[in-house]
């Protein structure tokens, strides 16, 4: 039994079973749909299908980050058990939740001066954030100390690749990621934008491909170009999606190109918070690049 806890937010987009198996503590974001304030709890309070049905019917939907008080309520039971805490947050480039976690840390550190509370910015989102958290659990289980895990993560965060493919521009337009005029043309021409994360963990549109079929093939090509050891890549590979058919098709294509990954790719539903912003028709591919290699994008 480790003397520290690993913690994350629900926006890491893993499953209940995964969190339990890896002994990871989770604190939920909230999603507001119409007049309903709901916990983003991996589909328990509201399923992905119901969320998208309501969004597509015209109900307003947005997310609410974890508050300082919620973090305090999440952290304190672990501190009372005598555990230190390593909490990994959703990227500060797309959310202010890091600030809430740091405020909770400052308040609790006065009350529990002999306990460590370490906050790490994942610089990632969805199941790529989940990959960072899962790696932390691997390192803990190997016997690494809380400080060793922090040091390793912060030295390697830039290696985590996140590539988002959206086949429905509706909510990217609504959220301001794609301009309305460009979005209207894109929908007419069946254009699928690729979104990735910059070095600071913010989102950037970097490519646009016509047709879903070509876009999926391009996603696999990107992985061939950027994965550690190319086609011999054997590290973690996660896929999250808001369209099961898209997720399964991408998984099949990646397995066909990367023989070491056959039967080893984990797939997850995009959670409520990420789903509110990306909408239906989204698939995201996560993998690691070569050691020490930073992301290309700095915007």
N, C-alpha and C positions, 0 to 999 in steps of 0.2 A: 504494500500500500504506500503510495507516494505521500510525501508531507506537503504537497502543494496541489491545488486544483487548477485545471485548465478550463477556461470559460470563454464564451463567445456570445454573439447576438443571433437571433433567429435568421438574420439576413445571410448567414453562412450557407443556407439552403441545402442542408443535409436532412436525413430522415430521423424520426424519433429513434428508430432501431439503431441507426449509426451512432447517434449521440450516446445512447445507453451502452452500446458495445464498447465504445472508446472512452467511456467515463468522462464525458464533457458536459459541463453545466451550461445551460442556455437561458438567456433573458430575452423576452420578446419585444420587437418593435410593435407598433400599432398601425392598423390601416383603417382609414375612415371611408366608408362607402355610403353615399347618401347621408343619412343621419345616424348611421350605426358606427360606433367606435369599437373596433374588434382587435383582438390580439392576433398578431401574425405568428401562429403557432403550428406551422407545418401542416395546414389544412384541416385542423381539428375544429376551429371555430367557424371557418368558412372555407369551403373547398375551392380549388383553383377554377373549376368549371363554373361554380356559382359566382365567384368574383368576376370572371370575364363576362358572364351572361349579363350581370348588372351593369358593368362598364359599357358593354356594347349596346345596352338598352338606353344609355344616356345618363346614367347616374354618375355624379362626380365622385372621384376616388383619389385619395392621396395618402401619403404615409406620415407617421409621426415617430421620430426617433426615441430611443430609450432616454427617459429623464434622469436627472441626477438622483432623485428620490428612489426611482425604480432600481437604479444601480446599487444604491445603498442597501435596499431591501434584498437584492440579489446577492451582494457580496457578504453581508454581515453574518448570515448563518455559517458560511464557510470559515470566516475568521473566528467565530465562537467555537468552532470545532478544532481550532488550533492549526488551521491550514493557511499557508501563504496562497496567493492567487496570481496566476498569469492570465490576464484577460486580453483577448485579441479582438479588435474592433473592425467594423466595416470601414473601408477606405475613407480617410479624412477628405479625399478629393471629391467625394460624392455625398458625404453626410457629416453633420456636426456632432455625431454621437461620441467621437473621441473626447471632445471637450466635456461632455456630461460625465463620462467615465473618469476623467482626470479630476473633475470637481468632487465626485464621490470619493475617489481615492484620498484627496486632500482632507476631506472631513473625517473619513474613517481612520486615517493614519494617526490622527490625534487621539482617537479612542483606543486604537490597538497599535501602540508604538513599536511593539516587538514583532509585528507581522509584516511581511512584504506584500505589497500590491503592485504588480508590474503591469503596465498597459502597453500593448504593442499595436501599432497601426498596421493593418494587413496590407494596405495599398491595393486592396482587391475587393471584389464583391461576388455575391451569389456563391456558387459551389467552388469558385477559385479561392475565395475567402475560406470556404470550407476545406480546401486542400491545404491551406496554410495551417488551419486549426488541426487537421488530421496529422500533419507532419509534426506539430508540437506534441501530439499524443504519442506518436512513434518515438520521439526523442525522450519523452518522459518514461515510456515503458522500457527504453534501453538503459535507463538509470541516470540520465542526464539531470543535473540540478536545474532549478528554476532559472538561475542566471545563465547557465550554459544554453538552455533552450532559447531564452531571449536573445542572446548574442548570435546564435546560429540563424534564427529567423531573420533578424534585422540585417544580417550580412547577405542573405539570399533572397529577399523579397522580390527584387527586380527580375529574378529568373522565372517567376510565375507568369505564364502567358494566359491572357483572357481574350477570346475572340467571340464577339456577339454578332449573330446573323439575325436580322429582323426581316420577315417576309410580309409583315403588315405594318405600314408606316403610321397608322392612325394615332397611336398614343405617343410615338416619338414626335410627331407633329404637335400634338396637344401639349406635350411637356416641354416644347421648345428646342428639342435636340435636332430637329429637322425643320427648316423654315417652311411655312405653309405653301408658298408658290412652288418651291422645289419638291415638296412632298406630293402636291397634286400631280405634277409631271411624273414623279417617281411611281406613283400608284398607277397612272395611266400606262406607263412603259414597263410595268412589272419589275421595277428596280429594287434590289435588296441591298441595303447598306451594311457595311461591316463596321462595327464599333469596337475599339480596343481601349485599354487603359494606358495612360501616360506614365512617365516616371514618378509623377506626384500622385498617381492614383485617380486622376480625373478621366472622364470619358472623352473620346475623340472619334469622329467618323473619318475613316482612313481609306475606304474603298467602296465602290458601288458596282454591283454586278447585276446584269439583267437575267431574269428567270431563276426560280428556286433551284432547279437542277444544276445549273452552272455555279450558283452560289455555294451549294453544298460541296461540289467538287473543288472549288477554290478554297474553301475552309480546310479541306484535307491537304491541299497543296501548301497552304500557309504552315500547317503543322510539319510537313516534310521539310520546309525551308528553315523552320525555327526550333524544332524540338532538339533536345540534347541527343547527340549521336544520330540524328536524322532518322532514317527508316529502321535503325536498330534501337530506337528509343524503348526503354523498358521501365520508365518511372511511372508515377501516378498519372492517370488520365481520367478526368471527370467530365461529364456532360450534364448540363441542366437545360430544361426546356419547358415551354408552355404548350407544346404540341407533341404528343407521344409519337406520332408517325415520323415527324422530323427528327426527333431524338433517336429513334431506332434506326432510321436510315443513315444518320451521321455515324452512329456507333458501328453499323455494319461496314461503312466505307472506311472508317479509321482502322478497324480490325483487319480488313482486307489489305490495307497498305502497311500496317505495322504488325508483323507476325508475333512479336513479343507481347503484344497487348491482347491477344485472343483470349476472351473470357475474363479479362481483368479490368475492363472499363466500367466504372460506376456511373449510373445515371440517376438523376434526381429531378423532381419537379421544381421549377422556378417558384420561390415562395411569394407570399402575398405582397410584401414590400417591393421587391424587384418587379413582380408582375404588374403592379399598379403603374410603373413607369415604362415598362417595355411592351406590355400587352400580349395578346395571343400571337401565335406565329413566330415565336422566338426560340432559338436554340443557341447555346453557348458552349464553346469548347475550351477546356482548361488543360494545360500541360506545362512542363518545365523546359526552359531553354538551357544552353550550356552554362556551366558553373561560372559565376562572375560576370555574365553578360547582362548588361542593362537593357531595359526597354528602349526601342528606337525613339519613341515619341515623347517630346518634352513639353508640349503645349499644356 
